[in-house]
Amino acid sequence: MHVEDELIDFLDERESTLEAIAAQPRRILIVDDDDDVHQATVFALQGLEILNHPLEFLHARSAAEAEAILRRESNIAVVLLDVVMESEDAGLRLVKRIRDDLALTTPRIILRTGQPGYAPELSAIRDYDINDYKTKNELTRTRLFTSITTAIRSYDQICRLDASRRGLELIVAASGQLVAENGLQAFAAGIITQIAALLGVGAEGVVCAQEVVSDAEPDCNAPVEIVVVAAAGRFAGLVQRRLDEIDAPNVRDCLNRCLAQKANLIEDKAVVLFFPAKSGNHFAAYIDSSILLSEIDQHLLQVFCSNISVCAENTRLLGRLHDQAYLDRLVKLPTRTAFIEAIDQHIRSRATLGYTVGVVDIDQFAEINETFGHAYGDALLRALAQRLHDHLGETCRLARIAGDTFGILGLSWAVHPDRLRPMFAEPLEIDDEVRHKLSVTIGFANLADVKSGNDAVKNASLAVKLARTNGPGHDATYTPEIGQETRERTHLLHSLYNAFEQERLFVAFQPQVDLRSGHPTGFEALLRWRNEKGEFIPPDRFIPLAEQSGLINGLGLWVMRSSLRTLSRLMAAGWTSLRMAINVSVVQFQSSDFVAHVADAIREAGVPPQQVELEITESVAMNNAVEVEARLRELKALGVTIAIDDFGTGFSSLSYLDRLAIDRLKIDRSFIHGLCANGEDSSRIVEMVITLGEKLGMTLIAEGIETDEQKNRLLDLGCHEAQGFLYARAMPADELGQWLHDHA
């Protein structure tokens, strides 16, 4: 028995059911973890009728809640499904549950995501009959209405064709099979086979595509070229030929009329089907058939065409998603995903010996963007991609693996500093008038040392970080030692986060005294970390990590507030003339809300701002002098004092001291330790710093004093204040009162 005969039997049995379905509202299940999306969707569609049906809305905030609704509710026409909810693939896993576990083939599924650039797995679109995929910002009210209308029309047709589950499954299965094919030609060839199977005729036919500009609105006045993209039987030799070249007048005429009229044609000896496409790439199928088609046959073909049209759009969607995942549109190079897959292929084929992965990172690209604008930055990236392609395109695989980072895979002699560095000797041509001298940092990783492409890129990127510690324009090669050091730093960073959360960090305070009288003048607040084993982690190990990870802003604010609360308690106990010195990192100082945080901390603690001193390093003071000067003026307006910490270690330029509002210079401990041991050399340096500070009206404080000899020498040189083990080590807040009592 033919499929259409089985459908006729089933239609008779289900006629009353179909009438009941036709009278019902069309139910739309909105699945999204954002309440605003639910409200916006209902607001956009409420009060509307689609294909003469009112709309009814069901709501789910998670994949599990949606599955429960689908189990108990029937006749859900459309599922508007968020891709990313409680997990990145919650939506896609729900699609699989709907189609496989719940065996629901009639609801139409429209995927939505709020994350541009996120592409669902290609297999999900291919295998689970997904009608559409949109980012949420694409779904304007009109486009949402259009997508829902298309989906409901498809749902209605499927419900009417619920005549014989076997017939419906044939259509849906055929659609899925066609989309599973690779490329338009295979897709079109599959249409011929499936239509012939539905009609019970031989696979004799031609499929033609109407070519228009991809992803653009077709121009009604533009000439249209129709090309044969698939053919079978006696027409098999016509593939890739233009329709007007076909020596088969009937076929040519039928296909032209079908595409011109945008409608199916039922001829005496042929069936010609029209498949519309949103993109304008309409195509038609000519099938040899002398069988007189009944109404049911024609209806079956109409539904099939509707499904195949959706499949055709999905085929193009697959292509676009593939391009997004594997081709960078800006620089026309493969993406990180494609690059890693290429490396994985090398590893699988054991072609790793003698191969190297290189990562090229543009130095100070963010500053280039900020200075010249993003259009200039994009042009720079395109120029660099072209330079890499011109020099390495024939010998290496290239990719853009991050915003300003490029990957190279090739033989070690090609991916080598001696080969790559000369490429950047000449400036890049940005346009006809602009030439840009580019600085890059490069990391290398041996492919024989890794088990995956991801590891290779990670190792080369670690080498970039190592090279950058020597400044811009350097390169380095990954070694196991670098990996071990990185793992240790990563472990330390995780431990630092845990220590912050579990309050194993604390503030200790080291006294500062008047060098001549020994009278306490204040304290320096120092961050300390005692790990779970009771061991102290040196600040020079964890502070740089905190700065690199961004944790320093939260830590620094916590230290400031804790220190000022301690100062407030000391003042309440009668110690009213002390100051509190607090270290400020480069990252903190550059934060746009740093001054506001300082003001808030002083106000909350209720201490005089004149008794708050912020210690910055020379590197902070020398970084972008104009901005630093403006920031210091803001801080001075609050009333706080400013000290330069570790003064003398930089010696980049002393001119900034005359411009910046500095109150105190802290002589670095390295000069103090050599003050007596190295004789006149260290003495001259310390004497020079003290003289400079006095001429600029600054107070001088020496760090790291451990002996009376050092103290006496500093007194002779005219230093004002001191800090070091000779007076006290850093101590917890609850010991400060007793120390002050003993030394007052």
DRENFI-956794 format. One record per residue (C-alpha): residue in one letter; x, y, z negated. Coordinates in steps of 0.001 Angstrom, whole numbers, plus 524288, in hexadecimal, padded with zeros to 5 digits. Layout:
N
AXYZ/...
END
This chain:
744
M800008000080000/H8050E80D968036D/V80770817877F8B0/E7FC8A820317FDD0/D7F29E815027FCDA/E7F64B813097EEA4/L7F48C821867EC5D/I7E6AC8213C7F20C/D7E2BC816787E887/F7E83881E067DD1D/L7E1FE82AE87E129/D7D47D824B77E0B3/E7D7128202D7D2D3/R7DC4582D577CE21/E7D31A836DC7D4FE/S7CBD883AE77C8AB/T7D88E83C4E7C13D/L7DE288456C7CB85/E7D1F984DE47CAFF/A7D37184EFD7BC51/I7E1AA852C77BDA5/A7DE3685D207C7B7/A7D50F863CB7BDF7/Q7DEFB8649A7B2FE/P7E7D5870357AFDE/R7F5F086E377B381/R7FDDA86BDE7A729/I80B7C8719F7A612/L814C686CC979B95/I81EB987738797BD/V82AC18711F79172/D8344087B2D78BEA/D83A8487DE677EB6/D8388E88C9A7806D/D82B1F891A477C2F/D82CE589DBD78498/V82D9089512790B6/H820A588E9F78D02/Q81A0889BC278B0F/A81FAA8A1AF79778/T81B83895FC79FB4/V80D9A895F479A8F/F80CC68A4B079C15/A811448A3B67AA3B/L8075D8991F7ADC8/Q7FBC889B377A4C4/G7EED889E0A7AB54/L7F3C7899367B880/E7EE0388E477C07D/I7F6B08862F7C92F/L7F06787EFD7D477/N7E32F881D57CE17/H7E73387B797C14B/P7E8508829D7B43B/L7F4D1880557AC91/E7F64C87A1979F38/F802FC87B2B7979D/L809608716078E8D/H81584874E2786AB/A8216486D5D781C7/R82D7E8730677B27/S836248670977CC0/A837EA85B387856B/A832858523777AD8/E8264785A8177936/A8245A85AC4787EF/E8259984C07788D9/A81B5484A5677E2C/I811EC85335785A0/L8143584BDD79250/R8116A83F0878B6F/R804488433F78615/E7FF7A84D2479042/S7FB7D849E479E25/N7FA2B851857AAC7/I805B985A787A86C/A808568608B7B59F/V815038680C7B389/V82004867717A99A/L8279D874407A878/L833CC86ED57A221/D83F56875F279BEC/V84C1886EF479F3F/V85387872EB792E9/M84C508719D785EB/E850CD86A3A779E8/S85C2D865567822C/E8620A868DD78F5A/D85B7685D6979628/A84EE185C5C78E36/G846A686071799E2/L84D2D8570E7A356/R84BD684BC7799D1/L83D6684F0779874/V83BF484E587A74F/K841648409D7A6E4/R837F283D0279BEA/I82C6A842697A39B/R82F9083B337B020/D8356F82E8F7AAEA/D8306982BD079D39/L8230A8324379E02/A821B682E8C7AC6B/L81B1F83B967AF6C/T81CDD83E517BDE3/T811F5848217C043/P815B7853C97B7AB/R81DE485D737BF4E/I82A47861F07B85A/I8304C86F767B996/L83D6A870F67B2CB/R840B687E1E7ACC4/T84D12882D37A651/G8511F88F6F79FC0/Q85F7A88CEA7A2A6/P863758919F7B050/G86DC3888E07B667/Y868E687CE47AEEB/A865F3872537B8CD/P85EA6865ED7B4D0/E86432858EE7B8B9/L8622A856957C71F/S85D76848C87C450/A8527B84E377BBC3/I84CDE856627C6E2/R84ECC84B457D05E/D8492A8401F7C872/Y83E3A845ED7C06E/D835C984D4D7CA49/I8383485B007C53D/N830628653C7CCA0/D83879871507C9FB/Y843F3876DA7C265/K844A5885297BEAD/T84BCA88DE97B532/K84232895117AC5A/N845F88A2577B1A3/E8426489D8C7BF5A/L8348089A437BB23/T82DC18A73B7BCB9/R81EF58A6DD7BBA8/T81D8F8A5537CA5A/R827CA89AAB7CB7A/L822588939D7BFA6/F814C1893F97C5BD/T81A6E88F167D2A6/S821D9883E17CC46/I8161887FDE7C409/T80D01880897CFEA/T8162D878097D7E2/A8175C86E467CCD6/I808A386DB47CA4B/R805E286C087D8C8/S80F3C8608E7D8D5/Y8090085B357CC6D/D7FB4485C2E7D22A/Q7FF548552B7DE71/I805AF84A5A7D6C4/C7F995848E67CE4F/R7F0FF847E57DA61/L7FA5B83DBA7DF5D/D7F984836307D2CC/A7F2B982CE67DBD8/S7FAE0820C67DA4C/R805F2822437D0DD/R80DEB81A947DAAB/G80BBF824E07E523/L80F14830107DC04/E81B37829377D71B/L81F5E8271E7E528/I81EA7835C57E7B0/V825B9839C67DB40/A82FC882F077DCA4/A831D3832D17EAD3/S833E1841087E6D1/G83DB883D4E7DC6D/Q844D6834757E5EB/L845C483F397F000/V84B418491F7E670/A8550C83EF27E1F0/E85AFF83EF57EF88/N866BB847AA7F1DC/G86476853397FAD1/L859C585810803C6/Q85C9E84E7880EC1/A85B3884293805EC/F84F47848E27FFBE/A848EF84AE980D1A/A84C3983D1E8116D/G845B78381680510/I8395283FA180878/I838698386481574/T8399682B4780EAC/Q82FD682E86803EC/I825738342D80CFA/A8268B8287A815EC/A824C481F9880A11/L818C58272780594/L812908266281310/G816CD81888815AE/V81DAC81C1082268/G82B8C81AAA8277C/A835AE824B882378/E8356882C6083035/G8366F83AF682DEB/V83DB0847A782D4B/V83F568515A8221F/C842B285F6782577/A846DA86AB781CA3/Q843D6878E681F76/E8508687FCE81C51/V84FE088CC1814FC/V8594B893B980BE7/S85A8088B8B7FF8A/D8551C891637F2DD/A84FE489D687F9D6/E842CA8A2277FEB4/P8416089E1780CF5/D8410E8A90B816ED/C834C18A7E181F08/N83B6B8AE4682A9F/A847B78A62782A30/P8495989B6E8347D/V8470C88DE382EF4/E84F468823E832AD/I84981874C48302F/V8531F869A582EF9/V850EF85AFA82DE4/V85664856F2820AC/A85239848A7820DE/A84C7883F1E82AA7/A84953830B082BD7/G8462F8268583616/R8477282AE884414/F8497A838F483F86/A85583835A483763/G85EC983C4C840EE/L858A4849AC83F07/V85E7484C9B831AA/Q864BD85A2B83087/R85F4885E8683DA9/R856C086A8883F62/L8486A867A884177/D8481886ED084E82/E852808655085386/I849F78594985135/D845878529F85DBE/A8389684E7A857C2/P82E49858CB85AD2/N823C8853068520F/V82CB88522C8464B/R8321085FCE848BA/D82481865A284A85/C81EB885F0A83E80/L829D68633B835A9/N829968713583AAE/R81ADC8723C8389C/C81BAF86C1C82B16/L82619875BA8269F/A81F618814E82D14/Q8120687E1A82748/K817E78798B81A4C/A80E2B86E5E81A0E/N80D7085FB081C1B/L8099085AD18299D/I8026984E1282BFE/E8045384A9883A68/D7FFC083ED584265/K80D088383C841DB/A8142983F9983749/V8135A8453C829BF/V81ABE851FD82788/L81C34856638197A/F81FED863F7814A6/F828298656980874/P828508737380351/A833A9878B07FB66/K83446884797F274/S841A1887B47F7FF/G83C1988881805D1/N8436887C7680A71/H836EE875C180EFA/F8380F868D1815F1/A82F2B85F5F81D03/A82E90850CF81F7D/Y829E984ABC82C43/I8257783C8082ADE/D8219C8338E83623/S8146682DF88324B/S80906829CB83AC7/I8011C825AB82EDF/L7F4D982DC282C92/L7F64F8338E81EFA/S7EADB83361815B5/E7E7C483E9580C76/I7EE608373D80178/D7FA9A8357A809E5/Q7FAED843ED80CE0/H7F8B8847887FEA8/L8038D83E337FABC/L80CCA844C380443/Q809088525B7FF6B/V80C4984E867F182/F818C5848447F631/C81C6E854D57FD48/S819B685CA57F0FD/N822A8853EB7E903/I82D108538D7F369/S82CEA8626E7F448/V82FF0862FC7E5C3/C83A7F858C97E7EC/A84047860D27F2F1/E8413186C8D7E9E8/N8474C863E37DF89/T8511885F227E9A1/R8550F86D257EC24/L854CB86FBB7DD82/L85E218645C7DBB5/G8672586A867E58E/R866A9877BD7DEE2/L868E1871CC7D17A/H87426869EA7D6EA/D87A238765B7DC54/Q8783287D517CF58/A87E818721D7C806/Y8899E86FBF7D18A/L88C2D87C607D911/D88F49889A67D344/R887CD893787DB66/L8906A89F0E7D826/V89D8E899987DC78/K898DB88E3B7E507/L8A0DC884417DD7D/P89C80877F07D64A/T897DF879A17C849/R89D5A8740D7BBBB/T893FE868797BCF3/A898DB8652D7CA9C/F8A6FF866FF7C65B/I8A5C585DD17BACE/E89EF68539B7C33D/A8AA16854867CD1E/I8B403852207C247/D8ABE1846CF7BD19/Q8AC05840D67CAB4/H8BADB841997CAEA/I8BB6583B137BDA8/R8B1F18304D7C1CC/S8B9FD82DA47CDF3/R8C66182DA07C5A3/A8CBEF8389D7CE05/T8D18E840217C276/L8E04383E437C2E5/G8E6A884A5A7C873/Y8DA49852A67C783/T8D8B285EE77BF5A/V8CD2F867457BB55/G8CF7E875E27BA94/V8C6E48802F7B43F/V8C8F588E387B8E1/D8C366898877AFB7/I8C3088A6FD7B32D/D8C9598AF7E7A8CE/Q8C0E58BA327A2C5/F8B59C8B7B77AC21/A8ABB68BD2B7A265/E8B3298C9FF7A220/I8B3678CA387B10C/N8A4998C89B7B137/E8A2AE8D3367A711/T8ABC78DCB97ADEF/F8A8118DABB7BC2B/G89A9A8D4897BB31/H895288C6F97BDAF/A894738C8DF7CC71/Y8A3288CB117CC85/G8A50F8BF297C3B6/D89CFE8B6C47CCFB/A8A4FC8BBA57D88D/L8B1698B8557D121/L8AC928AA7B7CE9C/R8A94E8A8B97DD08/A8B6A98ADC87E0F0/L8BD7E8A47A7D791/A8B55A899037DC68/Q8B93189C717EA59/R8C78F89D6F7E691/L8C70F88FFD7E02E/H8C00388A417EBE8/D8C9AE890227F59A/H8D56888A947EE6B/L8D02487DD17E8C7/G8C39487A967F00A/E8C9B3870167F871/T8D1578693F7EDA5/C8C96086B077E129/R8BB8E86AD67DBEF/L8B7578781C7D708/A8AC1287C647CE4B/R8A72E887A37C62E/I8A5C6881597B8D5/A8A21988D4D7B0A8/G89F8989BD27B230/D8AD8689FEC7B511/T8B3D78927F7B55C/F8B740889DA7C0F5/G8BB0B87B867C163/I8C4DE874F17CA67/L8C6918664A7CC72/G8D1BB861697D4B6/L8DEF685AEE7D56F/S8E84E85FB37CB0D/W8F1718662D7D4D2/A8E62086EAC7D981/V8E01E8718A7CC31/H8ECA7876DE7C67A/P8F10C884417C180/D8FB48885597CC36/R8F092883A87D66D/L8E5B988B817CFDD/R8ECEB8974B7CA5C/P8F15389CAC7D7B1/M8E2F789CD47DBCD/F8E09E8A8367D27C/A8EC868B0407D650/E8E4A28B7EB7E03F/P8D8AE8BFE57DBE8/L8CB258BAE37DF4F/E8C38D8C2047E9D7/I8B6F48C6467E32B/D8B2578CDFD7EEF2/D8B8818D5CF7F9E7/E8BDCA8E01B7F09D/V8C0038D9347E391/R8CB328D0087E02C/H8CB4D8C9FB7D293/K8D78B8C48A7CC4D/L8D28E8B8C07C4DF/S8D8178B2797B8A6/V8D42A8A4727B594/T8D74589A8E7AB0C/I8D84888C757AFA1/G8D73A87F9C7A83F/F8DAF2872497AD95/A8D72D8646D7A9AF/N8DC4D857987AEF0/L8D12484F507B44F/A8D7D6842AA7B047/D8D6368465C7A1E9/V8C752847487A197/K8BB8583E5B7A256/S8B197847EB7A7E9/G8B07D854327AFF5/N8AB2185B6F7A44D/D8B7528580579C7C/A8C01885C9C7A792/V8B987869F17A846/K8B98D86B0579969/N8C81A867F2798B3/A8CB89871D07A340/S8C32087C0279C5D/L8CA5D8797778F98/A8D6FA87BBA79700/V8D17B888DE79B84/K8CF2488CB778D55/L8DD04888AD789DF/A8E298890737954A/R8DAD989C747915C/T8E15689CC8783F9/N8ED688A18378B5A/G8E5988AC5A791C0/P8DEC28AD7F79EE5/G8E4A18A81A7AB5C/H8EA8E89BCA7A575/D8E83988D4D7A790/A8E945880E779F76/T8E7868724C7A0FE/Y8DF61869FE797D7/T8E69F8607378F18/P8E1D4856E9784B8/E8E7908601C77A81/I8DEB486B0277F4F/G8D322861C977E3E/Q8D6C885DFD77067/E8D85D86C3076C67/T8CB3986F8B77282/R8C46D8646E76B72/E8CA53868F475EA4/R8C5EA876EF76125/T8B8498723A764A6/H8B79E86A1D7583A/L8BC68875B57505F/L8B22987E9075686/H8A7338750B75338/S8AC71874247456B/L8ACA5882FF744AD/Y89E59883CF748A0/N89AF08799C73E5B/A8A3108809673413/F89BE388D54736CC/E88EA7886AA735C9/Q8926187EF77299B/E8989888AD7722CC/R8A65988533721EC/L8ABB2892547267A/F8AE1D89CB571C28/V8B4548AA0E71A93/A8C0988ABE971271/F8C5EB8B93670E7C/Q8D43C8BD4E70DD8/P8D7358C973705B9/Q8DD928D58F70B6C/V8E52F8DE36701F8/D8EBF28EB4570112/L8FA2D8E7D97035B/R8FF8E8F1696F95F/S8F5F98EF5C6EE2B/G8F0FB8E1B76F104/H8E32A8E6AB6EED6/P8D8D38DF3C6F6E2/T8D3C68E7087027C/G8CB278DCDE708DE/F8C9E28CF5670E90/E8CAF78C90C71BEE/A8C0048BF6371EEF/L8C5558B2C7724D8/L8BD3A8A7AE72A79/R8C0D289A3A72561/W8BC8C88C7E7295B/R8BD8B8808F720C7/N8B9A98740B72812/E8B27786838722C7/K8BF398626871DE0/G8C23B86EA871619/E8CD26872B071F6D/F8CEA7880D5723D4/I8CE6F8835B7327D/P8D7AE88E8F735F4/P8D0C189AAB73B52/D8D9E589B3E74710/R8D40588E3274B47/F8C58C890EA749C8/I8C44E89FA474C07/P8C86889EC375A7E/L8BE9A893AD75C45/A8B3F889BDE75612/E8B7438A70C75F47/Q8B72889E7A76B74/S8AA468980A767D5/G8A3388A49276409/L8A18289FDD75608/I8AA2A8AAFD75157/N89F208B4F47524C/G896A58AD8A748A8/L8A2428AA4074001/G8A75B8B8287401F/L89A348BDE473C63/W898D78B3FE73158/V8A6898B75372C46/M8A3688C5DA72CCB/R896B08C49572550/S89C9F8BB5571B3D/S8A84C8C44A71936/L8A0338D08471795/R8972F8C9C170DED/T8A3618C61E70635/L8A7E68D44B706AE/S89A7E8D88C701EB/R89B608CF656F630/L8A9148D4536F2D2/M8A4478E2626F351/A898DF8DEF36EA83/A8A2CE8D93D6E0E4/G8A9F28E6386E060/W8B45D8E49D6EAE8/T8AF908F0076F2FB/S8BBBC8F4416FA7F/L8BF1D8E7BD701AE/R8BE228E5F171059/M8BAAF8D979717CC/A8C2C28D67972404/I8BC148CD9972DF7/N8C27E8C7C673A0B/V8BBB08C9DB7471A/S8BE8A8C137752E4/V8BF4B8C5CE760F6/V8B2808BED176406/Q8AB658C560758B3/F8B0A88D2CC75BDC/Q8AC558D1D376A1D/S89E808CDD276670/S894CE8D86276A31/D88DC08D7B275D13/F899F38D73875484/V898AE8E52374F36/A88A608E2C774BE2/H88E0F8D644744A2/V898408DDB673CAE/A88E6C8E83C73938/D884378DE177354D/A88DF08D69B72CB9/I892308E318725A4/R884178E72F72376/E87FFE8D9C171E87/A88B6E8D915714F3/G889628E70B71055/V897DF8EA6C71049/P89E588F74A7145B/P8A3108F5E47227D/Q8AFB68FCEF71EB5/Q8B3618F0D8716D2/V8B1CD8E7D27228B/E8BDA48E5BF72B3F/L8BD638DE5C73831/E8CA188D80F73C71/I8CC438D6A174B0B/T8D83E8D13D751F7/E8E0DF8D85275BA8/S8DAFF8D00676686/V8CD958D5B77636E/A8D2D28E38D76347/M8D9FA8E1BE7703E/N8CE6F8DB9477763/N8C7688E5D377FA0/A8CBA78F1BF777E0/V8C0218FA2A77C2B/E8B5F08F0AE77710/V8BDC78EDFB76AAA/E8BEF88FC7F767F1/A8B0488FE5676978/R8AD3D8F29F760CC/L8B6898F75D75639/R8B01E904CA75665/E8A3038FE29753DC/L8A8B88F68F7487E/K8AF5890288742CC/A8A24C9099474391/L89D178FF5873A2C/G8A7D09032873094/V8AFFE8F6A2730D7/T8BED38F694731DA/I8C6AD8EF5D73C4F/A8D34F8E7C373AD5/I8DC478E1DE74527/D8DF9C8D416740AA/D8ECBB8CD7574391/F8F2248DA44748A7/G8FF1A8D94E74FD3/T8FD2D8CBE0755EA/G8F7E38D13D762C2/F900678DCDC76607/S8F8D08DEB4772A7/S8F7238ED51770E9/L8F6D68F65F7653E/S8EFB69014A76C39/Y8E27E8FB9376881/L8E5318FE8E75A1D/D8E4B290D1075CCF/R8D78990BEC763B0/L8D0709025775AFC/A8CAC4905AC74DA9/I8D3638FC79745B4/D8D47A8FE02736D7/R8DDEC8F33B73322/L8E8EB8EB3973928/K8EB9B8DD8E733E9/I8F9D58D9C1735F9/D8FA528CB9F73A78/R8FFA18C18673100/S909E58BD1873AE9/F9113C8C9F6738E0/I90FD18C90D72A22/H9155B8BB37729A1/G921778BFB7730EF/L9229F8CC7D729A4/C92D5F8C7EF7207F/A9326D8BBC07276B/N9355F8C29573456/G93B2E8CEE872EBC/E93A9B8DBA873614/D9337F8D6BB7425B/S926908D3D773B88/S9282A8DF89732B4/R9293C8E89A73E60/I91CAA8E2FC74464/V914FF8E454737AE/E91AA98F1E873558/M916B68F5E074323/V908B38F11274119/I9079F8F7F9733F1/T90CE7904A87399D/L90390903C674520/G8F7F29016973C2B/E8FB7490CB873342/K8FCEF9162973EA2/L8EF649122174373/G8E99F913A1735E0/M8E71890523733AD/T8E86A8FCAD72798/L8F2308F16F728B7/I8EF8E8E420722B3/A8F9248D8CA7235C/E8F4448CAC872467/G8FA8E8BE7571F49/I902BB8C3EC71413/E907E98B88B70C1C/T913CD8BDB6704C4/D9179E8C9616FC5F/E922D48CBDC705BC/Q919458CDBE710F4/K910C48D6877089B/N91C2B8DF1B70460/R921418E06871249/L913C68E4B071707/L913188EEA470BFF/D9200D8F43971067/L91AED8F53271E5F/G90EAC8FC7171A0F/C904048F21571BF4/H8F7618F531714C8/E8F0308E8617121E/A8F2D58D9D071194/Q8EC748CC997129E/G8F2578BF17710A8/F8F5068B391707C1/L8FD5E8BC166FED7/Y8F09E8C21B6FA30/A8E6878B7786FC8E/R8E1F88AD25705DF/A8D4798ADF970BF9/M8CA628A9FF701CA/P8BBC68A7267011D/A8B2698B2346FE15/D8AF958AD5B6F052/E8BE048AEF06EC73/L8BF608BD196F0B5/G8BA1D8C30F6E436/Q8C3FE8BC146DBA0/W8CF428BF636E4BE/L8CB748CDB66E4B9/H8CA818CD916D5E5/D8D8228C7A36D4DA/H8DE7E8D1136DE86/A8D7698DDCC6DC0F/
END
